[in-house]
């Protein structure tokens, strides 16, 4: 956790340094315009790809981890700064995404993970067949329980 905090702090400081340097070279208005355009692009990427991910989960009842790289690039575009924008641009390149996806699936998902694993699927038919129990629960306390609480 400490390493993550230090990494984010270093990224923040580097982003500020680069932003100041670019702002002094291009001018404040141009730099702010570039930041705004990258934020709009990021918001569009997140909205577009997130809808595709939700549609895939609903229709195919599975989650493909390789779909997450483009929304991540969108979030990096939304984050103000040029270093995060460069990382986001790299994530948009398919030849960069594929090795990252392979590395991630090997290191974080274990050997027993399959994309169509039952832990990531759900069945709507299970709930349509009347197997759902709907009810309410009410806790009753006796007089001795009330006395113990006091």
N, C-alpha and C positions, 0 to 999 in steps of 0.2 A: 504494500500500500504506500509505503514511503517513497519507493521508486517511481510509482505512478504520479504521485504528487510532485516530486522533483522534476519529472519529465514534462508534466503540464506547465509547471512554473517556467522551466527553461524554454518551452515552446512559446509561451506568452511573451517572455522577454525578447526572444528572437523575432517574433512577429512585430513587436513594437519597434525594434531597431530597424527592421526592413521597411516597415510602414513609414517611419520618419525619413529614411533615406530616399524611398520612392517619392514621397511627398515633396521633399526638397528638390528632387530632380525634375519631376513632372508638374508640380504645382498642386496646391490643395484641392482645387475644384476637380481636376482630372483624376486625382487619386480617390476622392470621394465618389466620383462617377464610376470608376472601375469597381470599387467595393460594392456599390449599389447594383451594378449589372451582374456581378458574380453572385450576389445574394438572390437576385431574381432567378438566375439560372439554377442555383441550388434549390430554391423552393419548387421550381418546375420539375426538376429531376426527382426530388423526393415525392412529390405528389403523383407524378406519372408512374414511377416504379413501385411505389407503395401500393397503388391500386392494382398493379399487375401481380404483386406478391399475394395480396388478399384474394384476388380472383383465382390464382393457382391453388391456394390452400382450400378454397371453397369447392372448386371443381374437381381437382385431382386428389384432394385430401392428403397432401404431402407438402413438405417445405424443402425447397432446394436452397442450401446455404449459399450457392454461388450468386443468387439473386440479390444478396444484401450489399454487394460492393457499390452498385450505382447509387442507392439511397445514401450510403456512407459518403460517397463523393459529393452528393448534394448537400449533406450536412456540413461537410468541410468547406464547400463554397459559401454556405450561409455564415460560417464562422469568419469574422473579419480578419483579414491578413493575407499576405501573398504566399507565405510558405504553405499554409493550409490549402490555398488555391492550386499550387503546384502539385501537392500530394493528390488533390481531387482530380486534377487533369490526368495524372498517372493512373489513377483508379479507373478512369474511363477507357483506357487502352486495353483491349482484350488480351493482348500478349502479356500484360502485367497482372491482370485479374486472375488468369488461370493458374499461374504458379502460386499466387497468394491463397487461392482457394484450396489447392492441393496441400499446401503447407498447413493451413488452418485445419482442414479436415483430418490430417494425420496427427497433429499435435493436440487438438482440443476435443476431438470427438471420439477418440479411442478406436481400437480395432473392431469392436463389436457393433459399431454404429452403422446403420443402413438408412438411406434417405427415406425409405418407406416403413420405417420402424413404427410399431404399433403405439409407441409413446407419443408420436407426432401426428397420429391420425385420429379421426373421430368418425362415427357413423351416425348420420341423421336418421337412418332407418331404425336404429336402436330406440330412439326416443319417439318415433312415430308409431311403434307397435304397442303402445300402451304399457310399457314397462316402467314408466316414471311414477313415483309415488309423491303425491302432493299432500301436505298436511302441516299442522302446526304443533308445536311442543310447548308445554306449560310446566314450569317447575313448581312443585308444591313443597312448602316447608311446614314442618310440624311446629308445635308450640315450643318444644325443647330446642329446636334449631334456632328459633327466633331469640330465645333466651341466651343461647351461646354466642350469638352475633353481638349482643349488647355488651 
